[in-house]
Amino acid sequence: MKNTDRREFIASLSAAVAGLAVASAQSQDPTTGAAVLGQGKYQWKVVPGWGVLDAETPVKDCHAMVQVKDGRIFLLTNHTKNNVIIYDKAGKLLGKWGTEYPGAHGLTLAVEDGEEVFYMTDHSRHQFYKLALDGQVLRTWDHPQASGKYTKPEEFKPTHVALAPDGGFFVVDGYGKSWVHRYDAKGEYVASFGGNEPDGRSLACAHGAWVDTRDAKNLLWVTSRTEGKLKRFTMEGELVDVIDLPGTKPNFIVPFGEFTMVPYLNGNQGDKKKIQSGFISILGPDLKVLSNLGAPAAEYVDSKLQPMGSDTKLFTNPHGILIDDEDSVYIAQWNSGNTYPIKLERVKA
């Protein structure tokens, strides 16, 4: 082979490999590299091929992403070859750990005594944990027997931990009985609410939770995924209000300055003729939807939000999201054909 032919061959091969990497990351829609998502001031575009790795670092369901103070990004997957994959912001592999968590699901970053630690749930092992950033187990919690809500440990299937400003935390049993369990700063059980309680306090798939410390009320937001609602409670478990998100299955609540992002497992619920893909909403301080990433703009009729749903197959089942220190959004997806997360870059106004 002549040198010129060899150079052309190598160039063609490199382009083909790059194309395959993008296709692996965005297998649902090969045109997504040019997609601009969202409306108004809140728009993002896809970064093609971000974080695509090889067979030595596989993913199964990608459930959560967290950025620590040194800039590293931690991805939680339930693949037991590497439960946690560590990236830099460019998508380069920095490390990995974990082989024993088949139900790895929720990952929450906390700072305790000046040190960063994780709270992680595993619904298959019916436990949750406090972990060092290198994966060392610092503490393990089994099902909250003191709550009186469970007849056997297997009924407890926790999905997420939300931090409270007093040093305690809440654990949601999203795949079990949908109870919210409160723990104090010493990690001891305090009380439970949600579950099948009446008067609107009941929850159906209490999947994600978050304590809003942006004002003095410190309201606990909880997703009632099956109902397509967010429910807000006092720290003591009294229902304050309900945010109806018709047509959707909300997974988590993620703060974005004074705004709030909500990823949906899917949309267009009740209309199987439409695309069932998921998407992401941005809620304003008034709790109204300002922008949808991967779906048409929200429509309100007489102040009532109309059913929402995706109009693109960009996303499969958006699960956990991360907003980094540059306003980039990373989407970890459930049941997405073993694909790596999707990164969105903020479109400058």
Beta strands, then each sheet from edge to edge (+ up, - down):
strand 1: 36-39
strand 2: 42-47
strand 3: 62-67
strand 4: 73-77
strand 5: 84-87
strand 6: 93-97
strand 7: 104-112
strand 8: 115-122
strand 9: 127-132
strand 10: 137-141
strand 11: 160-163
strand 12: 169-172
strand 13: 179-183
strand 14: 189-194
strand 15: 206-212
strand 16: 219-224
strand 17: 229-233
strand 18: 239-244
strand 19: 254-256
strand 20: 259-263
strand 21: 280-283
strand 22: 289-293
strand 23: 300-301
strand 24: 304-305
strand 25: 318-323
strand 26: 329-333
strand 27: 342-346
sheet 1: 1+ 2- 27+ 26- 25+
sheet 2: 3+ 4- 5+ 6-
sheet 3: 7+ 8- 9+ 10-
sheet 4: 11+ 12- 13+ 14-
sheet 5: 15+ 16- 17+ 18-
sheet 6: 19+ 20- 21+ 22-
sheet 7: 23+ 24-
end
